[in-house]
Amino acid sequence: MPTKVPAKPSLLQSTALKKLPWLVHGFTTRASGNLGFTEGASRRTVERNRTALIKKLTRTKPWPLVTLRQIHSDLIHPVTGVPERQLAGDGLITRTPGLLLAIQAADCLPVILVDTKLRAIGVFHAGWRGTVQRIVEKGVGEMRRHFGTQPKDIQATIGPGVHNCCYQVGQEVRDRFESQFAYASELFHETKESDEIHERYPLLFLTARAPGHSEHVLPKKIFLDLVEANRRQLIDAGVPAKHVSASPLCTSCRTDLLFSYRKEKEAAGRLLAVAGIKPK
């Protein structure tokens, strides 16, 4: 997804979306600082970081930044200005120029959808709960309902998030996906927990029982491919596969560049995915 960038950029951008002269967008990195009002964060520092980001993106007078109280849901709000009170949900859509829509992430996937014909945009927060509730699929539907967007005209970009190399989940998460998606089995892979004692002293585990009945059963680790899950949803919603791109960066692997709640817990800052329409 990203164009060639310095080793420690403050903003990552989609090659496809950069071609749209009327669009501003980006996915922040650690170099932009913490952009979420997390527990223990300095409000003044976060506001300063957000102001610097807005200036970097718009290069003009500051645009209003519209955010959400994110609740791991499928709730999507159309906006035409800054809401009087903070909205709760996990998706924002607009056709109004001069607004910056933003969602926070620190492992969950940030997704930007852009209607290249009608100049409409959406930003979405897709953790496993939002994904199993089909938030990006519903995002395509909401853009169609409110703006007349045709899925074939959408360019979709999935930003940095936790990848299937690191996204370990429980059986209950697999069960939820299997209840919703026919292709769910393709989204998971398993590995066995390592057992150092068993590997170093295999003779301790030999028995006189018949083969197959004395196996030392090790617990399995289950990993979810959240990126592929959202890519499949977008394609099923009618977005052409060639219009869907995804960052290769895993937040859990690249804590030198990105924040990861799984790795850093409460110490993790928040990244922003931001998109806006330039006024004519």
KABEL-V557766 format. One record per residue. N is the residue number from 0. RES is the residue in one small letter. PSI is psi as a letter, one per 40 degrees, with the letter a starting at -180 (NA if undefined). Layout:
BEGIN
n->N res->RES psi->PSI
n->N res->RES psi->PSI
END
This chain:
BEGIN
n->0 res->m psi->d
n->1 res->p psi->i
n->2 res->t psi->i
n->3 res->k psi->h
n->4 res->v psi->i
n->5 res->p psi->i
n->6 res->a psi->d
n->7 res->k psi->g
n->8 res->p psi->i
n->9 res->s psi->e
n->10 res->l psi->h
n->11 res->l psi->i
n->12 res->q psi->i
n->13 res->s psi->h
n->14 res->t psi->d
n->15 res->a psi->d
n->16 res->l psi->d
n->17 res->k psi->e
n->18 res->k psi->e
n->19 res->l psi->h
n->20 res->p psi->e
n->21 res->w psi->e
n->22 res->l psi->i
n->23 res->v psi->i
n->24 res->h psi->i
n->25 res->g psi->i
n->26 res->f psi->h
n->27 res->t psi->i
n->28 res->t psi->a
n->29 res->r psi->d
n->30 res->a psi->d
n->31 res->s psi->e
n->32 res->g psi->i
n->33 res->n psi->h
n->34 res->l psi->e
n->35 res->g psi->i
n->36 res->f psi->g
n->37 res->t psi->i
n->38 res->e psi->h
n->39 res->g psi->e
n->40 res->a psi->i
n->41 res->s psi->h
n->42 res->r psi->d
n->43 res->r psi->d
n->44 res->t psi->d
n->45 res->v psi->d
n->46 res->e psi->d
n->47 res->r psi->d
n->48 res->n psi->d
n->49 res->r psi->d
n->50 res->t psi->d
n->51 res->a psi->d
n->52 res->l psi->d
n->53 res->i psi->d
n->54 res->k psi->d
n->55 res->k psi->d
n->56 res->l psi->d
n->57 res->t psi->d
n->58 res->r psi->e
n->59 res->t psi->a
n->60 res->k psi->i
n->61 res->p psi->h
n->62 res->w psi->i
n->63 res->p psi->i
n->64 res->l psi->h
n->65 res->v psi->h
n->66 res->t psi->a
n->67 res->l psi->i
n->68 res->r psi->h
n->69 res->q psi->h
n->70 res->i psi->e
n->71 res->h psi->f
n->72 res->s psi->a
n->73 res->d psi->f
n->74 res->l psi->h
n->75 res->i psi->h
n->76 res->h psi->h
n->77 res->p psi->h
n->78 res->v psi->i
n->79 res->t psi->e
n->80 res->g psi->a
n->81 res->v psi->h
n->82 res->p psi->i
n->83 res->e psi->d
n->84 res->r psi->i
n->85 res->q psi->h
n->86 res->l psi->i
n->87 res->a psi->h
n->88 res->g psi->a
n->89 res->d psi->e
n->90 res->g psi->i
n->91 res->l psi->h
n->92 res->i psi->i
n->93 res->t psi->i
n->94 res->r psi->e
n->95 res->t psi->h
n->96 res->p psi->i
n->97 res->g psi->e
n->98 res->l psi->i
n->99 res->l psi->h
n->100 res->l psi->h
n->101 res->a psi->i
n->102 res->i psi->i
n->103 res->q psi->i
n->104 res->a psi->i
n->105 res->a psi->f
n->106 res->d psi->d
n->107 res->c psi->i
n->108 res->l psi->h
n->109 res->p psi->h
n->110 res->v psi->h
n->111 res->i psi->h
n->112 res->l psi->h
n->113 res->v psi->h
n->114 res->d psi->h
n->115 res->t psi->e
n->116 res->k psi->d
n->117 res->l psi->e
n->118 res->r psi->f
n->119 res->a psi->i
n->120 res->i psi->i
n->121 res->g psi->i
n->122 res->v psi->i
n->123 res->f psi->i
n->124 res->h psi->h
n->125 res->a psi->g
n->126 res->g psi->a
n->127 res->w psi->d
n->128 res->r psi->d
n->129 res->g psi->d
n->130 res->t psi->d
n->131 res->v psi->d
n->132 res->q psi->e
n->133 res->r psi->f
n->134 res->i psi->d
n->135 res->v psi->d
n->136 res->e psi->d
n->137 res->k psi->d
n->138 res->g psi->d
n->139 res->v psi->d
n->140 res->g psi->d
n->141 res->e psi->d
n->142 res->m psi->d
n->143 res->r psi->d
n->144 res->r psi->d
n->145 res->h psi->d
n->146 res->f psi->e
n->147 res->g psi->e
n->148 res->t psi->h
n->149 res->q psi->h
n->150 res->p psi->d
n->151 res->k psi->e
n->152 res->d psi->e
n->153 res->i psi->h
n->154 res->q psi->h
n->155 res->a psi->h
n->156 res->t psi->h
n->157 res->i psi->h
n->158 res->g psi->a
n->159 res->p psi->h
n->160 res->g psi->a
n->161 res->v psi->h
n->162 res->h psi->i
n->163 res->n psi->e
n->164 res->c psi->d
n->165 res->c psi->e
n->166 res->y psi->g
n->167 res->q psi->h
n->168 res->v psi->i
n->169 res->g psi->i
n->170 res->q psi->d
n->171 res->e psi->d
n->172 res->v psi->d
n->173 res->r psi->d
n->174 res->d psi->d
n->175 res->r psi->d
n->176 res->f psi->d
n->177 res->e psi->d
n->178 res->s psi->e
n->179 res->q psi->d
n->180 res->f psi->h
n->181 res->a psi->d
n->182 res->y psi->e
n->183 res->a psi->d
n->184 res->s psi->d
n->185 res->e psi->e
n->186 res->l psi->e
n->187 res->f psi->i
n->188 res->h psi->i
n->189 res->e psi->i
n->190 res->t psi->i
n->191 res->k psi->i
n->192 res->e psi->i
n->193 res->s psi->i
n->194 res->d psi->g
n->195 res->e psi->d
n->196 res->i psi->d
n->197 res->h psi->d
n->198 res->e psi->d
n->199 res->r psi->d
n->200 res->y psi->g
n->201 res->p psi->d
n->202 res->l psi->d
n->203 res->l psi->d
n->204 res->f psi->e
n->205 res->l psi->h
n->206 res->t psi->i
n->207 res->a psi->e
n->208 res->r psi->i
n->209 res->a psi->i
n->210 res->p psi->i
n->211 res->g psi->e
n->212 res->h psi->e
n->213 res->s psi->e
n->214 res->e psi->h
n->215 res->h psi->h
n->216 res->v psi->h
n->217 res->l psi->i
n->218 res->p psi->i
n->219 res->k psi->i
n->220 res->k psi->h
n->221 res->i psi->h
n->222 res->f psi->h
n->223 res->l psi->h
n->224 res->d psi->g
n->225 res->l psi->d
n->226 res->v psi->d
n->227 res->e psi->d
n->228 res->a psi->d
n->229 res->n psi->d
n->230 res->r psi->d
n->231 res->r psi->d
n->232 res->q psi->d
n->233 res->l psi->d
n->234 res->i psi->d
n->235 res->d psi->d
n->236 res->a psi->e
n->237 res->g psi->e
n->238 res->v psi->h
n->239 res->p psi->h
n->240 res->a psi->d
n->241 res->k psi->e
n->242 res->h psi->e
n->243 res->v psi->h
n->244 res->s psi->i
n->245 res->a psi->i
n->246 res->s psi->h
n->247 res->p psi->e
n->248 res->l psi->h
n->249 res->c psi->h
n->250 res->t psi->d
n->251 res->s psi->d
n->252 res->c psi->d
n->253 res->r psi->f
n->254 res->t psi->e
n->255 res->d psi->d
n->256 res->l psi->d
n->257 res->l psi->i
n->258 res->f psi->i
n->259 res->s psi->h
n->260 res->y psi->d
n->261 res->r psi->d
n->262 res->k psi->d
n->263 res->e psi->e
n->264 res->k psi->b
n->265 res->e psi->e
n->266 res->a psi->e
n->267 res->a psi->h
n->268 res->g psi->a
n->269 res->r psi->h
n->270 res->l psi->i
n->271 res->l psi->i
n->272 res->a psi->h
n->273 res->v psi->i
n->274 res->a psi->i
n->275 res->g psi->i
n->276 res->i psi->h
n->277 res->k psi->h
n->278 res->p psi->i
n->279 res->k psi->NA
END
